[in-house]
Every structure is written in structure tokens, then in C-alpha cells.
Amino acid sequence: MNFPDYETLALSRADDQVLVVTLNRPQVLNAINTQMGRDTLDLWSRLTADAGELRCVVLTGAGDRAFCAGGDLKQRNGMDDAAWRAQHEIFERAFVALLECPIPVIAAVNGHAFGGGLENALACDFIYASRNARFALSEVRLGIMPGGGGTQTLARAVGERRAKELIMRAQAFDAEQAFAWGLVNHLSEPGQVLQDALLAAGEIAANAPLSVRQAKKSIHFGLQMDIATGYRLEIEAYNRLVVSEDRREGVRAFNEKRRPDFKGR
């Protein structure tokens, strides 16, 4: 699959099935400007429309200081209300496109993740973080509030009461706390988080891609329903796999005592 040359993103392949996306504005700690909003919206939309052979994405930041420092406040300085809302509309669409991307996306948080940076990580399926990473949703100090899904995704990750305290106090927290609270899945030594995330991505990519996508959809949307309705969604997702060639290949490979060769069909 071919992508355009993005101004604010660096794309590379770990292999044919795993894409590495790097937020690439290290001179401003990978802060999100209008162009990064446009670039990420285009990327996640393309992957949703047709991921091709890709089976997993790892999202990280350039440099070792920051994953993403949040919105670019220098660009926003002096914006009138209309320009602010127009920019934020782009950001909103990009966050939704990431949340709804059908293939798994792992955040490899290599440094600080503040504001929209943390919201980007929270919109991924799960987070690996460097032990020296720090996190915050501190927008209330600026006269605004989280607007990239943070009030929803943080609360779902750490619980309502803790999310209220972190957001209303604009309280920063470290990687150890994030791991203890369940926000982060895995802690890596400094400089190792991308490699650890790529190992996980490789394991995901080795599994049946249709099964992985259906499981992701079932978990994501099922948690927004009561359990009985969520279970119905799960069975609908399950039944779509019964007729797949990958289901037949998986059973054949098991009985023939070999690794399956999944095609995504």
C-alpha cells in the first residue's frame, strides 16, 4: 500500500504487515498543528478504507523527549474563535478516524504525552510506554478542556473518579502510575519501547487478520452496550469468521501440526 509524503509524519515498514507511524515534529516536541491534523486524518482514513496487506500499526514520536506535547499553542496564539473551531474540527475528525481504525494500533510512548498527545495514545488499542514517560491532560489550565476524546478514553482506562481528579487538577503522572492504573499495558526501558511495541505488533500480525479485526470491533463497540447486546454483537462478529478461508486454514494447520498461513480471506 502506498501513502503520500506527509509533512508531519514519517512512515516506515517494520515488515510487509507492520507499519510504523512517527509523529515527526521533534523541534516542537511533536506538537499537533493544523497540518498534523490533516495528515493523521488522511492516514487513518486511508487505513480504514483499505489497509492492504497491513495487519498492525505502531504509533510513536520522533526523538526521545516526547511522544507528543499536545496542541501547538504557538500556532494557536492569536487565533480567532472561527479559526480555532475550524482547526479543532480537523483534530476531532482525526481522533475519531483513529478510534475507528479497523486494524490494531499500538502506541509506543517514548517520552512525554500531554494533552492531545495523551489523547492520541488513548485512542490507540493499547499503550507501551518508556519508564521515563510522563502524562497529563492539563487543558483546564488553558481555559479549555480535553477535546480529543480524553474525558471519555481516560475515564474508561483509569475509572471515573481518578479521571476526574487528573483532569480537574491538571495533574501530571508518571509511567509507573500509568501502569499501575491500567492505562499503560507495558513499561519499557528508555530507548526500548519501539522495539517492544514492534514485538507485540509482530505477534498480532501473525494471527488471523480477520479474526483480530472482528475481535477489536467486538470489544470496542461491545463495551458501549449492555452485556447481552454486546454478546449479540460478538456472535455476529464470530459468525462472519465461520465462512472465511482463514478459519479453514487455521483448523487445517492445527491438525497438520504446522503454522497457519493466513491470507485475510
C-alpha positions in Angstrom: 0.0 0.0 0.0 1.3 3.4 -0.9 0.9 6.6 1.1 1.6 10.2 0.2 4.6 12.0 1.6 3.2 13.5 4.8 4.7 16.8 6.0 4.4 15.9 9.7 4.5 12.1 9.8 7.3 9.7 9.0 6.2 6.3 7.8 8.3 3.1 7.6 7.7 -0.6 7.4 8.9 -3.0 10.1 7.9 -5.7 7.6 5.2 -6.1 5.0 2.5 -6.3 7.6 3.5 -3.8 10.3 3.6 0.0 9.7 5.4 2.4 12.0 3.9 5.9 12.1 6.1 8.6 13.7 4.8 12.0 14.7 7.6 14.0 13.2 7.9 17.5 14.5 10.7 16.9 17.1 11.7 20.6 17.1 8.4 21.3 18.9 8.1 18.0 20.8 5.8 16.7 18.1 3.1 19.2 18.9 -0.1 18.9 16.8 -0.5 21.7 14.3 -3.2 22.0 11.6 -1.1 20.1 9.1 -0.5 17.2 11.5 -4.3 17.1 12.0 -4.8 16.9 8.2 -2.0 14.3 7.9 -3.3 12.0 10.6 -6.9 12.3 9.4 -5.8 11.3 5.9 -3.6 8.4 7.2 -6.3 6.8 9.5 -9.0 7.3 6.8 -6.9 5.5 4.2 -6.2 2.6 6.5 -9.9 2.4 7.3 -10.8 2.3 3.6 -8.2 -0.2 2.6 -5.3 -1.4 4.8 -4.0 -3.7 2.1 -1.6 -6.2 3.5 -1.1 -4.3 6.7 -2.1 -6.0 9.9 -0.9 -3.7 12.7 0.3 -0.2 13.2 2.7 1.2 15.8 2.4 4.9 16.6 5.3 6.7 18.2 7.0 10.1 18.3 10.3 11.4 16.9 13.1 12.0 19.3 13.5 10.7 22.9 11.9 13.6 24.8 8.3 13.5 23.8 5.7 11.3 22.2 3.6 14.4 21.6 3.3 17.6 23.6 -0.3 18.2 22.6 -1.7 21.1 20.5 0.7 23.6 19.1 0.0 26.6 21.2 2.3 28.9 19.2 0.3 28.3 16.1 -2.9 28.9 18.1 -1.7 32.1 19.6 -3.9 34.9 18.3 -6.4 32.6 16.5 -9.9 34.0 16.4 -12.8 31.8 17.5 -13.7 30.7 14.0 -10.2 29.7 13.1 -9.9 27.8 16.4 -13.1 25.9 15.8 -12.1 25.1 12.2 -8.8 23.7 13.3 -10.4 21.7 16.1 -12.8 20.2 13.6 -9.9 18.7 11.8 -8.5 17.3 15.0 -11.9 15.9 16.0 -12.1 14.0 12.7 -8.6 12.7 13.1 -9.2 11.4 16.6 -12.4 9.6 15.5 -10.7 8.1 12.5 -8.0 6.7 14.8 -10.6 5.3 17.3 -12.4 3.6 14.5 -9.4 2.3 12.5 -10.2 -1.4 12.0 -6.7 -2.7 12.3 -4.9 -2.7 15.6 -2.8 0.4 16.5 -0.3 0.3 19.4 1.0 3.5 20.9 4.8 3.4 21.7 5.1 6.3 24.0 8.8 7.2 24.0 8.6 10.4 26.1 6.1 12.9 27.4 2.4 12.6 26.2 0.5 15.7 27.2 -3.0 17.0 26.1 -3.7 15.8 22.6 -0.6 13.7 22.7 -2.1 11.6 25.5 -5.4 11.6 23.7 -3.7 10.2 20.7 -2.2 7.4 22.8 -5.6 6.7 24.5 -7.3 6.4 21.1 -4.9 3.5 20.2 -5.8 0.0 21.2 -3.2 -0.2 23.9 -0.1 1.6 25.1 3.5 0.6 25.7 5.5 3.3 27.4 9.1 4.2 28.3 9.7 4.3 32.0 10.7 7.9 31.7 7.4 9.0 30.0 5.1 11.4 31.7 1.4 12.0 31.0 -1.2 14.8 31.6 -4.5 16.2 30.4 -3.9 19.7 31.7 -6.2 21.7 29.4 -8.1 23.3 32.2 -5.0 25.4 32.9 -5.5 27.0 29.5 -9.2 27.8 29.9 -10.3 24.9 27.7 -10.7 21.1 28.5 -9.8 17.9 26.8 -11.3 17.9 23.3 -9.8 14.8 21.7 -11.9 12.3 23.5 -9.8 12.5 26.7 -12.7 12.8 29.1 -14.1 9.5 27.7 -11.0 7.5 27.0 -9.1 8.4 30.2 -12.2 7.6 32.3 -12.5 4.2 30.5 -8.9 3.5 31.2 -8.5 4.5 34.8 -12.0 4.9 36.1 -14.3 7.9 36.5 -13.1 9.2 39.9 -9.4 9.1 39.0 -10.0 10.7 35.6 -12.0 13.5 37.2 -9.1 14.2 39.6 -6.4 14.1 37.0 -8.3 16.3 34.6 -9.8 18.8 37.1 -6.4 19.2 38.9 -4.5 19.2 35.6 -2.3 16.6 37.4 0.7 15.1 35.7 1.6 11.4 36.4 4.5 9.2 35.5 4.7 5.9 33.7 4.8 3.8 36.8 1.5 5.3 37.9 0.0 4.9 34.4 0.9 1.2 34.5 -0.5 0.6 38.0 -3.8 2.3 37.0 -4.1 0.2 33.8 -3.6 3.0 31.4 -0.3 1.5 30.1 0.0 -2.2 29.3 3.8 -2.5 29.4 6.7 -0.5 30.7 10.0 -0.4 28.6 13.4 0.7 29.5 14.4 4.1 27.9 15.2 3.6 24.2 13.5 0.2 24.1 9.8 1.0 23.8 9.5 0.9 20.0 11.2 -2.5 19.8 8.9 -3.8 22.5 5.9 -2.5 20.7 7.1 -4.0 17.4 7.4 -7.4 19.0 3.8 -7.2 20.1 2.8 -5.9 16.7 4.6 -8.9 15.1 2.7 -11.3 17.3 -0.6 -9.7 16.3 0.3 -9.7 12.6 1.0 -13.4 12.8 -2.6 -14.1 13.8 -5.6 -14.3 11.5 -6.2 -10.7 10.4 -9.9 -11.0 10.0 -10.2 -12.5 13.5 -8.1 -9.8 15.0 -10.2 -7.1 13.4 -13.5 -8.7 14.4 -12.3 -9.1 18.0 -11.2 -5.5 18.1 -14.6 -4.3 16.8 -16.5 -6.5 19.3 -14.5 -5.3 22.3 -14.6 -1.6 21.3 -18.3 -1.3 20.4 -19.5 -4.0 22.8 -18.2 -2.1 25.8 -20.6 0.7 24.8 -23.6 -1.6 25.2 -25.2 -3.7 27.9 -23.6 -7.1 28.2 -26.5 -9.0 26.5 -26.4 -6.7 23.4 -22.6 -6.8 23.4 -22.7 -10.6 23.4 -25.1 -10.5 20.3 -22.5 -8.2 18.6 -19.8 -10.7 19.5 -21.7 -13.6 18.0 -22.4 -11.6 14.8 -18.7 -10.9 14.5 -17.9 -14.5 15.2 -20.3 -15.8 12.6 -18.6 -13.7 9.9 -15.4 -15.7 10.5 -17.0 -19.1 10.2 -17.2 -18.7 6.4 -13.7 -17.4 6.0 -10.8 -19.3 4.3 -8.6 -18.3 7.3 -10.9 -20.3 9.6 -10.4 -23.4 7.4 -6.7 -22.8 7.2 -6.4 -22.4 11.0 -8.1 -25.7 11.6 -6.1 -27.5 8.9 -2.8 -26.1 10.2 -3.6 -27.2 13.8 -4.4 -30.8 12.6 -1.3 -30.9 10.4 0.9 -29.5 13.2 2.2 -26.6 11.2 2.0 -22.8 11.4 -1.0 -21.4 9.6 -0.6 -19.2 6.5 -3.4 -16.7 6.9 -4.4 -14.6 3.9 -7.0 -12.3 5.3 -9.8 -14.0 3.3 
